[in-house]
Amino acid sequence: MNLSDFDYDLPEDLIAQVPLSDRSSSRLLVLNKNNGEIEHKSFKDIVDYFEAGDAIVLNDTKVIPARLIGEKTDTKAVIELLLLKNVHDHCWEALARPARRVKEGCVISFGDNLLKARCISVGEEGIRTFELIYDGILYEILDQLGTMPLPPYIHEKLEDQSRYQTVYAKNIGSAAAPTAGLHFTDEVLKKLKDKNVRVVYVTLHVGLGTFRPVNTENILEHHMHSEYYELKEEAVQLLKQTQYENKKIVVVGTTSVRVLETVMTKYGKLIPCSGFTDIFIYPGYEFKIVDHLITNFHLPKSTLLMLVSALAGRENILKAYQVAIENHYRFFSFGDSMFITNKKE
């Protein structure tokens, strides 16, 4: 499979620059992956697609204000860091820019020495590992010094930082939001619970994969960076009960997909576990548990577009995207949503 197989032309004015004032007022394109049929709805209508006993799977990761601007303590050169992953203790993987100025041993200071980062190893593609030096609680310091790491295609300033968090964000550690979840409000979640839908939480801390494009024409040569995931006992029991009752499991976001499919691939069943995953899902992959997916509209040539193409079929997805473009849907992180279902009747 070639990278060009997952390309499409998107008018720039369809890239959503700011979130809607009401999260759940976004549009919802419903794609039946069995026959390719498309419906146009509002996201609030998503509740209608659930029945009592169904489960909805949400990624409860919380984005840290991971983008930091500082200066080298020796040359005063301005350096930008994007914290990606807590490797261990005070050591973090980060993207450095300009990376060529960041050598092993150099120290970068942020906020009048409130935080320092000492480079302890140099990797590829601008990745560096830093020891973070500070007094107090790191996340409180990041709240003071950092900003939300918005994707590069968003050029507008985000006035309310909380809009780049889901309303159910809990476990701190992501370098980007699981954006399919941004459409949910407390009201929508309450309506689902009132219908006796099981709300299941998993965790995947979104990392470098979100920021790195695919640069190989043969997609099989692409290397996925690993991201931390966690599946708890309560989630396992809720999902097993849903399966036992032959009810739907609706997964929200490609990050949640990667958690469940990673566990099923590793162990052949759902068990409580945690670790790192670099699972790469593209057409030809046989899904082991995921059948219904709520997701956003993804970038051309991205691994996320490949994942949804694996679930719904590449032709179905590219056709749906073209319909979305013709109907002026809003694309990417702050854009509209899609529900991929296998409804048979």
C-alpha positions as CSV (number, residue, x, y, z in Angstrom):
1,M,0.0,0.0,0.0
2,N,1.2,3.4,-0.9
3,L,1.0,6.7,1.0
4,S,-0.7,8.3,-2.0
5,D,-3.6,5.8,-1.6
6,F,-4.6,7.8,1.5
7,D,-4.5,11.3,0.0
8,Y,-7.3,13.7,-0.6
9,D,-7.7,17.4,-1.5
10,L,-9.0,19.6,1.3
11,P,-9.9,23.3,0.9
12,E,-8.0,25.2,3.6
13,D,-11.1,27.1,4.7
14,L,-12.6,23.8,6.0
15,I,-9.8,23.4,8.6
16,A,-11.5,24.4,11.8
17,Q,-9.4,27.0,13.6
18,V,-11.5,27.4,16.8
19,P,-13.9,25.2,18.7
20,L,-17.6,25.8,18.5
21,S,-19.1,27.6,21.5
22,D,-21.2,24.5,22.2
23,R,-19.1,21.3,22.0
24,S,-22.1,19.0,21.0
25,S,-23.4,21.3,18.3
26,S,-20.9,20.0,15.8
27,R,-22.2,18.0,12.8
28,L,-22.2,14.2,12.7
29,L,-21.6,12.2,9.5
30,V,-22.9,8.7,10.0
31,L,-21.3,6.1,7.7
32,N,-22.6,2.6,7.5
33,K,-19.5,0.6,6.7
34,N,-21.6,-2.3,5.4
35,N,-23.2,-0.5,2.5
36,G,-21.5,2.9,2.4
37,E,-24.7,4.8,3.2
38,I,-24.3,8.2,4.7
39,E,-26.5,10.3,6.9
40,H,-26.1,13.9,8.1
41,K,-26.9,14.5,11.8
42,S,-26.0,16.7,14.7
43,F,-23.6,15.3,17.3
44,K,-26.4,15.5,19.9
45,D,-28.1,12.8,17.9
46,I,-25.4,10.3,18.8
47,V,-27.5,9.3,21.8
48,D,-30.2,7.9,19.5
49,Y,-27.7,5.2,18.2
50,F,-27.4,3.6,21.6
51,E,-29.5,1.1,23.5
52,A,-29.6,0.0,27.1
53,G,-26.6,-2.3,27.8
54,D,-24.4,-0.9,25.1
55,A,-21.0,0.4,26.1
56,I,-19.2,3.6,25.1
57,V,-15.4,3.6,25.5
58,L,-13.7,7.0,26.3
59,N,-10.0,7.9,26.6
60,D,-9.7,9.8,29.9
61,T,-6.2,11.1,29.3
62,K,-5.5,14.8,30.2
63,V,-3.4,17.1,28.1
64,I,-0.5,18.9,29.8
65,P,0.5,22.4,28.8
66,A,3.4,20.7,27.1
67,R,4.7,23.5,24.9
68,L,7.5,25.5,26.6
69,I,9.6,28.5,25.4
70,G,13.0,29.0,27.1
71,E,16.6,29.9,26.5
72,K,19.9,28.1,26.7
73,T,21.7,29.1,29.8
74,D,25.0,29.6,28.0
75,T,24.1,31.3,24.6
76,K,20.6,32.7,25.5
77,A,19.4,31.1,22.2
78,V,15.6,30.7,22.3
79,I,14.5,27.0,22.3
80,E,11.0,25.6,22.1
81,L,10.3,22.2,23.8
82,L,7.3,20.0,23.4
83,L,7.1,17.5,26.2
84,L,6.1,14.1,24.8
85,K,6.5,11.4,27.2
86,N,7.6,10.8,30.8
87,V,10.3,8.2,30.4
88,H,11.0,7.8,34.2
89,D,11.2,9.9,37.3
90,H,12.2,13.4,36.1
91,C,13.2,12.3,32.6
92,W,11.1,13.3,29.6
93,E,11.2,12.8,25.9
94,A,10.6,16.1,24.0
95,L,10.7,17.6,20.6
96,A,13.2,20.4,20.5
97,R,13.2,23.3,18.0
98,P,15.6,24.2,16.6
99,A,17.0,20.8,17.4
100,R,20.4,21.5,16.0
101,R,21.1,23.9,18.9
102,V,20.3,21.3,21.5
103,K,23.3,19.0,22.2
104,E,23.9,16.6,25.0
105,G,24.7,18.4,28.2
106,C,23.1,21.8,27.3
107,V,20.7,23.3,29.8
108,I,17.5,25.3,28.9
109,S,15.9,27.6,31.4
110,F,12.2,28.5,31.6
111,G,10.5,31.2,33.6
112,D,13.4,32.7,35.5
113,N,14.9,29.3,36.4
114,L,11.5,28.1,37.7
115,L,12.2,25.0,35.5
116,K,15.4,23.8,33.8
117,A,15.8,21.0,31.3
118,R,19.2,19.4,30.9
119,C,19.7,17.3,27.7
120,I,20.9,13.8,28.6
121,S,20.6,12.1,25.2
122,V,20.1,13.0,21.5
123,G,17.7,11.1,19.3
124,E,16.5,11.3,15.7
125,E,13.9,13.6,14.2
126,G,14.5,16.4,16.8
127,I,13.8,14.1,19.8
128,R,15.8,14.7,22.9
129,T,15.6,13.3,26.4
130,F,15.8,15.8,29.2
131,E,16.2,15.7,32.9
132,L,13.8,18.3,34.3
133,I,15.1,20.2,37.3
134,Y,12.6,22.0,39.5
135,D,11.2,22.5,43.1
136,G,7.6,21.6,43.8
137,I,5.0,19.9,41.6
138,L,5.9,19.7,37.9
139,Y,2.3,19.9,36.6
140,E,1.7,23.1,38.7
141,I,4.8,24.6,37.2
142,L,3.7,23.6,33.7
143,D,0.4,25.3,34.3
144,Q,2.3,28.5,34.9
145,L,4.9,28.2,32.1
146,G,3.4,26.1,29.4
147,T,0.7,26.4,26.7
148,M,-1.5,23.8,25.1
149,P,0.3,22.0,22.2
150,L,-2.1,22.8,19.4
151,P,-1.5,21.1,16.1
152,P,0.5,23.2,13.5
153,Y,-2.5,23.6,11.2
154,I,-4.3,25.7,13.9
155,H,-3.2,29.3,13.6
156,E,-5.8,31.0,15.9
157,K,-5.1,31.5,19.6
158,L,-7.1,29.3,21.9
159,E,-8.8,31.7,24.3
160,D,-10.0,29.0,26.7
161,Q,-7.4,26.3,27.3
162,S,-10.0,23.9,28.7
163,R,-11.5,23.6,25.2
164,Y,-8.5,21.4,24.3
165,Q,-9.5,19.0,27.0
166,T,-12.4,16.5,27.1
167,V,-14.9,17.2,29.9
168,Y,-14.0,13.8,31.4
169,A,-10.2,14.3,31.2
170,K,-8.6,12.8,34.3
171,N,-5.2,11.1,33.9
172,I,-2.5,13.7,33.2
173,G,0.1,12.8,30.5
174,S,-0.9,13.6,26.9
175,A,0.9,15.9,24.5
176,A,-2.3,16.2,22.5
177,A,-6.0,15.8,23.0
178,P,-8.0,12.7,22.0
179,T,-10.1,15.0,19.8
180,A,-13.0,12.7,19.0
181,G,-14.0,13.2,22.7
182,L,-14.1,17.0,22.5
183,H,-17.7,16.8,21.2
184,F,-19.0,15.3,24.4
185,T,-20.7,17.4,27.1
186,D,-21.8,16.5,30.6
187,E,-25.4,16.6,29.2
188,V,-24.7,14.1,26.4
189,L,-23.0,11.8,28.9
190,K,-25.9,12.1,31.3
191,K,-28.4,11.2,28.5
192,L,-26.3,8.1,27.7
193,K,-26.2,7.0,31.4
194,D,-30.0,7.6,31.6
195,K,-30.4,5.1,28.8
196,N,-28.3,2.6,30.9
197,V,-25.4,2.8,28.5
198,R,-22.2,1.6,30.2
199,V,-19.5,4.4,30.2
200,V,-16.1,2.8,30.1
201,Y,-12.8,4.6,30.5
202,V,-9.4,3.6,29.2
203,T,-6.2,5.7,29.1
204,L,-3.8,6.4,26.3
205,H,-1.4,9.3,26.6
206,V,-1.1,10.8,23.1
207,G,2.5,11.3,22.0
208,L,4.7,11.8,19.0
209,G,2.6,9.9,16.6
210,T,0.1,12.8,16.5
211,F,2.8,15.3,15.4
212,R,4.8,13.1,13.0
213,P,3.7,12.7,9.4
214,V,4.2,9.5,7.4
215,N,7.3,10.1,5.2
216,T,7.6,6.8,3.5
217,E,5.7,6.1,0.2
218,N,5.4,2.4,1.3
219,I,3.4,2.7,4.4
220,L,4.7,-0.6,5.8
221,E,8.1,1.1,6.3
222,H,6.5,3.7,8.6
223,H,7.6,3.4,12.3
224,M,5.0,4.2,15.0
225,H,6.3,5.8,18.2
226,S,5.2,4.1,21.4
227,E,2.5,5.6,23.7
228,Y,1.6,4.6,27.3
229,Y,-1.8,2.9,27.8
230,E,-3.7,1.5,30.7
231,L,-6.8,-0.7,30.9
232,K,-8.2,-1.2,34.4
233,E,-10.2,-4.0,35.9
234,E,-13.5,-2.0,36.0
235,A,-13.2,-1.3,32.3
236,V,-12.5,-5.0,31.5
237,Q,-15.5,-6.2,33.5
238,L,-17.9,-3.7,31.9
239,L,-16.7,-4.6,28.4
240,K,-17.0,-8.3,29.1
241,Q,-20.5,-7.9,30.4
242,T,-21.4,-6.0,27.2
243,Q,-20.0,-8.7,25.1
244,Y,-21.8,-11.4,27.1
245,E,-25.1,-9.6,26.5
246,N,-24.3,-9.3,22.8
247,K,-24.6,-5.5,23.0
248,K,-22.7,-2.8,21.0
249,I,-19.3,-1.5,22.0
250,V,-18.9,2.0,20.6
251,V,-15.3,3.3,20.8
252,V,-14.6,7.0,20.9
253,G,-11.4,8.0,19.1
254,T,-8.5,6.2,17.4
255,T,-6.6,6.3,20.7
256,S,-9.2,4.2,22.5
257,V,-9.1,1.8,19.5
258,R,-5.4,1.4,19.9
259,V,-5.8,0.5,23.6
260,L,-8.4,-2.2,23.0
261,E,-6.8,-3.7,19.9
262,T,-3.3,-3.7,21.6
263,V,-4.6,-5.7,24.5
264,M,-6.5,-8.1,22.3
265,T,-3.5,-8.6,20.1
266,K,-1.1,-9.2,23.0
267,Y,-3.3,-11.4,25.1
268,G,-6.1,-12.7,23.0
269,K,-8.6,-11.3,25.5
270,L,-9.3,-8.3,27.6
271,I,-7.3,-8.2,30.8
272,P,-6.3,-5.4,33.2
273,C,-2.8,-4.2,32.1
274,S,-0.7,-1.2,31.2
275,G,2.4,-0.6,29.1
276,F,3.5,1.0,25.8
277,T,2.0,0.4,22.4
278,D,3.2,1.1,18.9
279,I,0.4,-0.7,17.1
280,F,-0.1,0.4,13.5
281,I,-3.5,-0.3,12.1
282,Y,-4.0,0.0,8.3
283,P,-6.2,-1.8,5.7
284,G,-5.9,-5.5,6.0
285,Y,-5.9,-5.4,9.8
286,E,-8.5,-7.7,11.3
287,F,-10.2,-6.0,14.2
288,K,-10.6,-8.1,17.3
289,I,-13.1,-6.1,19.3
290,V,-13.7,-2.7,17.7
291,D,-16.7,-2.5,15.4
292,H,-18.3,1.0,15.9
293,L,-16.2,4.2,16.1
294,I,-16.9,7.8,16.8
295,T,-14.0,9.8,15.3
296,N,-13.0,13.1,13.7
297,F,-12.0,13.9,10.1
298,H,-8.3,13.1,9.8
299,L,-5.4,14.6,7.9
300,P,-4.5,13.3,4.4
301,K,-1.8,10.6,4.4
302,S,-2.0,10.2,8.2
303,T,-1.9,6.9,10.2
304,L,-5.3,7.9,11.6
305,L,-6.8,8.0,8.2
306,M,-5.3,4.6,7.6
307,L,-6.9,3.3,10.8
308,V,-10.4,4.4,9.9
309,S,-9.9,3.0,6.4
310,A,-9.0,-0.4,7.9
311,L,-12.3,-0.3,9.9
312,A,-14.7,1.0,7.2
313,G,-12.9,0.4,3.9
314,R,-10.7,2.9,2.1
315,E,-13.2,3.6,-0.6
316,N,-16.0,4.1,1.9
317,I,-13.9,6.5,3.9
318,L,-12.6,8.6,0.9
319,K,-16.1,8.8,-0.5
320,A,-17.4,9.9,2.9
321,Y,-14.7,12.5,3.1
322,Q,-15.6,13.9,-0.3
323,V,-19.2,14.1,0.7
324,A,-18.1,15.9,3.9
325,I,-16.1,18.4,1.8
326,E,-19.0,19.0,-0.5
327,N,-21.3,19.7,2.5
328,H,-18.7,22.0,4.1
329,Y,-18.0,19.9,7.2
330,R,-15.3,21.3,9.5
331,F,-12.1,19.2,9.6
332,F,-9.5,18.0,12.1
333,S,-9.1,18.7,15.8
334,F,-11.8,21.3,16.3
335,G,-13.9,20.1,13.4
336,D,-17.0,17.9,13.0
337,S,-17.4,14.3,13.8
338,M,-18.0,10.9,12.1
339,F,-19.8,7.8,13.4
340,I,-18.7,4.6,11.7
341,T,-21.2,1.9,12.4
342,N,-22.0,-1.6,11.0
343,K,-25.8,-1.3,11.4
344,K,-27.2,-4.2,9.3
345,E,-30.9,-3.6,9.2
